[in-house]
Amino acid sequence: MEENTTQEDVKLPPIDFITFITDLITTAHLYLQGFRDPETEEVIVNLGLAKRMIDTIEMLEEKTKGNLTAPETNYLANSLYELRMNYVRAVNSQKDQPEQDTPEHEEVNEDSDTADMTEPSSEE
């Protein structure tokens, strides 16, 4: 038996900081915008996991401060800003939807987290 595509056949870009951050950003966007469950065909949006990805990227920003190139620093800062704004929009649109439209597995405990996303951190 011969498989069509193996793991070795897929050409991936080399791992560098921007590629790594891009992977995390892509995952956060999937949680924010939703993705289709292949079994149920239901669109899954998970704001809790999106927030966790944003928190992870923020932690990386803090831990790498002073060790990145200017383009890496700019990419990280701009991407985080965009993700935070998309997160706040998603939380606000979630509040506007009637409660019956909220899927059971969707985490909607974002009231306390929304303030964290809109105000700069004072930890330094």
N, C-alpha and C positions, 0 to 999 in steps of 0.2 A: 504494500500500500504506500502510495506516495502522497504527501501533503502538498497543498498548493503553495503555502507560504510558511516558512519556519521563522523562528525568532532571529536567526542569523541573517536572513534575507533582508530584513528591514534595516534601512540605513537611517540612523539617528544622528542629529548634530552632536558635536562634542559637548560635554558638560562644562559650562562655565557659569559664573554667577548669574548672568542675565538669563540664560536658558533655565537654570534652576528656579529663579524667581518667576519666570514666565509660566513654568509648569504649575506653581502654586497659585498664581493669578488665574490661570485657566480653570483650575479646580474651583476656586472661589466663585468665578463667574458662572460655572455650571450650577453650583448650589444656589446662587442668587436668581438666575434666569430660569432654572428648571431644566430637567432632562426627562425623557420618556422612559418609563419602566418597560423593559422589553416583554415582560409577562402580562402586565395589566394594561399597558398602553396609557397609563395615567402619568401626567406630568408631575414630577417630584421637585419641589422647591424646599430647601432646608436652610432657613436663615441661621439657625444655631451653628451648623457646620460652616456656613459662609463666614460667620463671625469668628469662628475658631481659626479659619485659614487666614483671615485678616490679622488676627492677633498673632499668629505665627510669623507672618511677614513683618509685622511691627517689631516683634522680638528680634528677628534677624537684622532689621534696620538698626536697632539699638546696639546689638552685639557687634555689628560690623562697622560702627561709626568710626571714621578716621582711617579705615583700612580699604576703602573702595576707591575706584577711579571716579573722576567727575561724571562720566557717562553712566556708570553703574549707580552712583548716588542719585543722579537726576531721574533715571529710569525707575528706581525704587520709590522715590518720593512721589513722582507723578502717578505711578501705578497705584500706590496706596491711597492717594487722594481720590482717584477715580473709583477705586473699590469702596472706599468709605461713603462717597456720595451715592453710589449705586445701592449700597446697603441701606442707607437712610431712606432712599426712595422706595426700596422694597418693603421696609418696615412700615413706612407710611401708607403704602398702597395696601398692605396686609390689613392695617387698621380700618381702611375704608371698605373692605369687603365684608359682606355679611358672614356671620360666624358659621353658618351651615356650609359655606363653600370651602372651608378650611379642611384639607385632608387630615386624617387621623395621625399619620406619621410625620407631619410637618411640625417642626418646633417653632412655637410662636411665644417665646418668653423673652422678648427683646426690649421691653420698656426700659429697664435699667441699663441695657447695653447701648441704647440709642444715644444717651447723653455722652457715653464714652467715645462714640464715633464722631460727634460733632464738635467736641471741645478738645483742644490740644492737651496732651499729657503734661502734667507738672512734675513728673518724676525725673529728676536729674541730679 
